[in-house]
Amino acid sequence: MRRRSGTLSPLRASARSHLLKLGMATSKPQFFDTADPESMLPPALEAQWSADGVPLPPVPNLRRLPSPAPHRILVKAVNWLGDLVMSGPALHAIHDMFPGAHLSVLVRRDLASFFDGALWVDEVIPYRLRGGVAGLLDQFSIIKLIRAGRFDLAVVFPSSFQSALWVTLAGVQRRAGYVADRRGFMLTHKVAPRADVERVHQAHHWLVMVGETIGAEGAIEAAYGPAKEWPPERYAALADILADRHGAECVLVGGIDDRPQCEQIAARCRSGALVAAAETTVGELIGLLSLCHGFAGNDSGCMHLAGALGVPSVAIFGSTNPARTGPMGPHCRIIYRALECSPCLERTCRFGHYNCLRDIAAEEVAGALEESGVFS
């Protein structure tokens, strides 16, 4: 959102180049249930933080990469926007471990602009992967691109068989990643996922992998379904509250699948709202979010980007677990109803009521934004 009464803030020149570093903030997110502020929250939400708000990450069993040191490194990036943000600390750890190496990232074409301005990444290799016979041709092209890069180390962030197969057929001699999807025989530096890691924030999933396969040390210094989506009428009510109280103008962001819901929200708003969903590339979305005074939204890629950019954010959680996938930025608040059935991690509510989301009122989210200093 931005204030209608004021001038639009100039774009911060450093916002893009430092996006992933901003995603490693040390500040402890604020977990609270506005329906009962004095109630105790589930231990899982607090378990990974000390009393002083210092993260308590799982400790990787470091395994240094044998000599020689790699000169050309390929990282196969993850396939979702939110995961790109959360895997950022692991990507930084690889860069910091081998600062003299050429670092390339293989990423889906529609996500490639996420790395706009990330000057520490030497090369972004975008690819497309269609269905059917065309998809087979795309895979041959991907393998050819990898082979042409003459990489001597590939680090595979996704856990799919396919991503490991590409770097294997391309002839990369050293290949690191998780043992999953029956692909272990294709990896030269591998580790099984740890149960303790899978219980804490998902950023550690990739951090521990790069630590235990190639010795890279790092730290988190700080569309799913209706069970994850706050109802459109609540967003519309929130936009009207903020417009009435503060003259705020709201911009609705998201992807192509979010466009119909955003249009519903805009139609319900008395104050009006701008619909930018499906109108921006990832890089343009980063620029747009960096101009905003605040953000409120579901557990989504946009939420992770806003938090990583340092935009004061209120994250609304329903079926998913904020201890695993909460925003990592320094100015984030999380509203989460700890119902007996939560987190269920389901796309739809098996009881049909969606109370974990419907019990969160627009007034509560507006209050959280106000308390975060967005309008001060």
N, C-alpha and C positions, 0 to 999 in steps of 0.2 A: 504494500500500500504506500501511497505517497500523499502528502498533504495538498489539498486542493488550493488552500489559501496561500501557500508559499511557493517559492521557485523550486524547480527541480534541481536536486543536487548534481554537481558535475560528476561524471564518471571517474572513479578512482583509477588512475593509470596502472596501479599495481594490483588491482583486484584479480585479474586473470592469472598473472604470472605467479601469484602466491596462493592460488586457490587451494591447492592440496596441502600446503603448509598450514593454512588457516584451519583445515580440517583436523589438525592435531592439537587442539586447544586443551589446556590442563584444567579448565574450569569444570567443576562438577555440575551436570545438568540438574535443574530443580525439578524433582518429582513431586507432584502433589495431586490430591483429590479435592477439588474445590467444594464438593458436597460435604466433606467432613475433613477440614484442614488439620484437625488435631489427631486424626486417626493414624495408626501405624501403617506404613506401607509394607507390601510383601518383602521379605528379606532378599529375594532375588534382585530387586531393584537397587538395593544398597550394597549388595555383597561385594561388588568390584571396586568400591571406594572406601578409603580410610576415613576416619572421623574428621580429618582436616581437608577432605575433598581431594585427596591425591589418588589417582587411579592405581588399582592393585591388579596389574595384568598377570596372566599366566607367564611363567618364565620358560622360554624355549631352551632346549638342550642344543646349544650351538654346535654346528658341525661345519668347520671351515672348508671351503672349496679347495681341493688340492691344486697345486701348481700345474701348469702356468695360470696366471690370472687371465681372465677373459678380456679380449680387446673389443669384441662386438657382441652386445647382449640384446636379445629379443625378448620382450615380455608380451605374452598373449594376454590381453586385457579381458576383464569380465564383460558381460553382455547387457548389463542394466545400469542405468544412470546412477541410482543410489549406491549400487555396488562399486561403481567407479570411484565415488567419493570415499567410501569406506575402505577400499583397497589402496587408497592414496598413500597412507603411511608406509605400507609394504613396498610400494614402488619407490618412494623416497629412500627407504632403507637400502635397496639395491643400488641406487645412484650413489649414496653415501659410502657404501662398501667398496664400490669400484668407480671412483670419481674420474679416472682417466679413460674409462671404456666408453665406446659409442653406444648409447642407449636408444633402442627403437621400441615402439609400442605398436603392436598389431591389434586393431580395434575395428569394430563394426563402423561402416561408413557414416551412419546416422549419428554416431557418438563421437566422431573424430574431432569435432570442433570443441569438445570438452577440454582438449589440450592446447587450445589457442593461447598463445602467450606464455606457455610453460617452457621457458627457455632452457631449463635443465634437461628436458627431453630432446634428444638430438633429431629424432625422426619419428613421424607418425605415419603408419602404413594402414590406410583404410581399405576395407574389403566389403563386398556384399555377398550374401549367401541366399540364393533364391531356392524355391522348391522344385521338385521333379528333376528332369534331365538337365535343366539349366543350372541347378544347384551342383550337379556333378562337375559341370564345366567350371563353375565358380571355384570349387575346391581345388581343381587342378591349377587354376590361376593363382590361388592363395599359396599353394605349395611352391609354385614357380617363383613367386615374389619372395618367399622366405629363402629359397635356395640362392636366389640372386644376391641376397644380403650377406652371404658368407658368414653367418653368425657362428660363434664358437660356444655360446651358452644360450639356451632358451629356458625361460621361467614361465610355466603355464599356470596362470591364476585360476581359470575355470577347472572344474573337476570332470569334464566330459572326455569320453574316449576320443572323440573327433579332434579336439584341440591338441591332444598329445600325438595323434596320428599325423597331423600336418607337419609338426616339427621333426618327427621321426622320418617321414618320407622325404622331407627336404634336406636330410643329411646333417642336421645339427648334432654335433658329437656329444655334447653334454646337455641333458634335459632334466629339469627339476620341476617337481610338483607333488600333489597329493596322490596317494594310491587310492583310486576310486574308479568305478565304472569298468572294472576289469582291464585297466590300462597299465598296471604296474610294470609289466615287462617292457614297456616302451620308455620308461624313465630311468635315467642313470643315477639320479640323486632324488630320492623319494622318502616320504614319511607318511604314516597313516594318520588320519585326523584323530585328535585327542579329545576324549569326552569332556575334560575340564575346560578346554578351549571353546567347545561348542555350547557351553553354558553361559559364557560371558559375551561381551559385545563382539559383533561379527567382524569388526576390524582386526581383532586378534587372530581370526581364522587365517588370514593371509600373512600377518606379521610372523606368527609362529612357523608357518610353512617356510618362508624365506630364511628364517633363522636356523631351522633344523635341516635344511637341505643345502644351502650355500653359505651359511654363516653370516647373513646380513642382519644386523641389529637395528631395530627401530622401536619407536614408542608412539603411543597415542598420547601426545602431550596434551593432553586434554580429552503396473495397475493390477491390483490384486483381486478385488471383489468388494461387494457391498459391506462385508464385515470389517472392512478397513476404511470405509468412506463415510465421513460425516455427512448427514443429509443436506441436500441443496438448500432447503428452506432455512437451515441454521446458518449457512454461509450468507444467504441473502439478508437475514436478520442482523448478522454481524456487520455486514457492509453498511447497513442503514444506521446501526448504533454508532459506528465510528464516524460516519458522515455527519450525523446529527450533533454529536458531542465535539468532534474535532475538525470537521470539514475535510475528512480524509477521502481520498479517491482511491478506489480499490481496482487492482488489475488482477484478472483471473488467468493463471498460468497452468500449463500442463501439456500433454501430448495430444495426438490425434484422437485417441480413445476418450480423452477427457473433454473434448470439445462439446458434445451434446449436454453434458452436465453443466459445464460453464455457461452455456447459452441459457439453460434453465435458471441458473442463479441470477444471471444478468436480467432476465425477464422478470424475476420476482423482486428485484431491488427497486425501491422507490427512488433511491438516490442515483441509480445507474451504476454500471461497472463496465470497465473495458475488458474485452475478451481477447487475450493474447494466446490462448491455448492453440497449439498447432500452427502458430504464426511465426515461430522463431526456431533457429537452429539451437543446439546446445550452447554454443558460444554466445549467441545473442541472448539466450535466456540468462546466462551468467551475468552479462552486462546489464540486463533489465533488473535482475534481482539486486545487483550491487547499488542500484539507484534508489531502492526502496528503503523506507524508514523501518519497516517491520514486515513480518511474515506470519501467517497462520495457515495450517494445513494438515492433511493426513500424513501418515508414514509413507513417504514417497521420495522419488528422486529430487523433486523441487525442494522438499523439506531439507534434504541433506545438503543441497547446494546452498540454500539460504543460510543454514547453520555454519557451513564451512566458510562462507564469505563474511561471517561475523555479524550478519543481520539479526537483530533481536527477533527471536522466533518462538512461536507457541506451536508445539507439535501435539496433534490430537491422535491418541492411540485407541484402537478398538481391539481387534482380534490378535494383533501382533504384539510382540514382547519388547517394550522399550529398553530393557536391559541388554537385548541383543542387537536391535536395529535403531536405537534412538539417535538423534542428531548429535554431532560431536563438536559443535562450535562453542564459543565462550559465552554466548548470550542466549541460551536455549532454555525453555521451560517445557515440561511435558505434562499434559493432562491425561490421566489414565484412570479408568474405573476398575479397581481390582475386584471384580465380581468373582464368584466361586468358579465360574466357567472360563475365566480369563487367565492367561491368554490361550485361546483355543487354536490359533493359527489356521483357522478355516476360512475359506473364501465366502461362505454363506453361514448365517447363524442357524445352528441345528434346532434351536428353539423358536426361531422365527421372529424374535423380538428386537434384536440388535440393541439391547439396553446399554451395552458398554459404550455405544456411541450416542444413542438417543437421550441418555441421561445427562449428557454434557450440553449445557445451554449456551446460546450465543452470548449472553451476558457474562458468563464465566470466562469465556475466551477473551472477550473485550477487556474484562478486568485484568486478566493475565498480561495482555499487551500493555495496558496502562501502567501496571506495576513494573513492567520491564523498562519503563522510561521512554517508550516510543514517542510519546506526545509531549514530553517535558521540554 
